[in-house]
Amino acid sequence: MNDENPHKTAPNYDELMRPSRRHFLGASALGLGAAALGDILGGMRGHAAHVSNGAQNGAQNSAQEFGRLLAAPHHAPRAKRVIYLFQSGGPSHLETLDPKPRLRDMHGQPLPESVRAGQRLTGMSGYQAVLPIAGSFTGSKRYGRAGMELGDVLPFTAKIADDICVVRGMHTEAINHDPAITFFCSGHQIAGRPSMGAWMSYGLGSMNRDLPSFIVLVSKDASRDQPLYARLWGSGFLPSEHQGVQFRAGKEPVLALSNPEGVSPHARRAMLDALAAMSRDALEREGDGEIDARIAQAEMAYRMQASVPDASDLSGETDETFELYGPGSRDSGTFAANCLLARRLVERGVRFVQLFHQGWDQHGGLPGGLSHQCRQTDQASAALVMDLKRRGLLEDTLVVWGGEFGRTAYCQGRMTVDNYGRDHHPRAFSIWMAGGGVKAGHVHGATDDFGYSVVEGGVHVHDLHATILHLLGVDHERLTYRYQGRHYRLTDIAGKVVQGVMA
């Protein structure tokens, strides 16, 4: 245990000075840098680390969990796995999860200065002398036992109103896309920190030694407005075995997974055995623990040659299941197909699956653009919750849906009768969560009548991260990594668990 901070886990400082796994991955044809999950030649390989005293009192390590940092959870977990449906671009909460009838009543009128209260604007609308209020183009209704109000653009989400917890008090500091999505994915606005999936892989390990613990799926049918970068699912300064592995559409979900032409499985096996022998010799000479990781990554790639095709093959799903997820679910790589694939992955023990769907950045053309986005994502998102529930998986699978910020109550630029847009709005927006110990059929937090500011139950990005880790049995203040002289964690130096969203 580190003397400077006895209550936090940290690897040996000397390990931090060793060469990065990226050096191997960049030069090796075996590739699959993100695929290493901590076992060498089929044996379990735990990452060298110390565990907090409190963790010793929890349940013992499962025989089916591999490479986990924590010897046991800090407390009893409510969830074992996470599926995060990230809606990149910032969905408008005012048309979806937090409708505001008053905006329609005041459509076209200037936003009162008392509502804005001097809050920061982007450069895209800050020049406007008047900020005209934009009422929603769609109506809303109340659903479920709690009478949860949802926009008419989400008819399928309305069907699971009794299964989800809508968080209407979300807020963040970032007002532009890149820092905002980086903040949500890594807990910091500046690139370079480990992603949340990497932190969970690092702390909790894998439940299937033949599949990565962190897998990423990007919709091929989404509008390409805001770019996505691999660093959003990267490992940062954590060991690179914890970065997300992106599965792609088509016959080869993972690049360079198959043997090259002319290389038989027997030859591949012989090559790996020879590489392992050379690595052991190098380890004896150099004492470099990163050498172990090299062969571990190659071994994972070898095992994935059998596990990935099985996990990604949707052909065995029933017609009823495809109908549940929607017409796009038969087309590999669409958001609907990725939702179905996410269910298959968590069934097989993947710890963290993150879907990215772009196209929510409606600075203009909001009525048509937002309606299109909802048609692409609403049915499959709801189907995922329904499917997990009927299979008995929702109870210990946490599903999260949301983007990096919300949209303004006022129109950006020129507003016509049937066409307008909304600017970025970090001060108040909404997400929903389901399963994994979350309170079902519940609305947490509230915004003002304009959806502009949080007035009750505020939830910061750090608070969301702390809550997700808590549901997984992890104290966010005690899952740390020592780097450049200090202990880092996903929630940095902030974050509190949101008790109000938990069942």
Secondary structure, DSSP 8 states (H G I E B T S, - for coil): --TT-TTS----HHHHTS--HHHHHHH-TT--GGG--SEETTEE---S----GGGGGS----TT-BS-SSSS-SS--S-SEEEEEEETT---TTTTTS--HHHHHTTTSB--HHHHTT----TTTTT-S--BB---SS-EEEETTTTEEEETT-HHHHHTTTTEEEEEEEE-S--SHHHHHHHHHHSSSSTTS--HHHHHHHHH-BS-TTS-SEEEEE-TTS---S---GGGG--TTS-GGGS-EEE-SSS-SSTT-S--TT--HHHHHHHHHHHHHHHHHHHHHH--THHHHHHHHHHHHHHHHHHHHHHH--TTS-HHHHHHH-GGGGSTTSHHHHHHHHHHHHHTT-SEEEEEE-----SS-HHHHHHHHHHHHHHHHHHHHHHHHHTT-GGGEEEEEE-S-EEEEEESS---SS---EEEE-SSEEEEEESTTB-TTEEE-EE-TTS-SEEES-EEHHHHHHHHHHHTT--TTT--EEETTEEE-TTTT-----GGGB-
